[in-house]
Amino acid sequence: MELKIQSIHFDATEKLHAFIEKKVAKLEKYHENIIKAEFILKIVKPETAHNKETALHIFVPGSELHAEKVCDTFEEGVDLCIDALQKQLSKLKEKNAK
């Protein structure tokens, strides 16, 4: 699986990159044919709470899945996006199995 991480208005740390890579690897349990995962991390308004926007696009053969969350930290946003996409991938796999 190809992983692309784009950070807008800030530079993502190595620690954040490693965290994202670890979390994305778990998605392969839910669907083995993931082609590409794209994370877009963005700071919306630096002076406010809940200003970290996390978007995740997953590309699988025949489908593109998406989740987007706004949280206090990017780690929290990544966790929530991964959870949402685990559900989407499970549903997609069930649908394709029928």
Helices and strands as residue ranges (DSSP letters): E 2-8, H 14-27, E 36-43, E 52-60, E 63-71, H 74-97
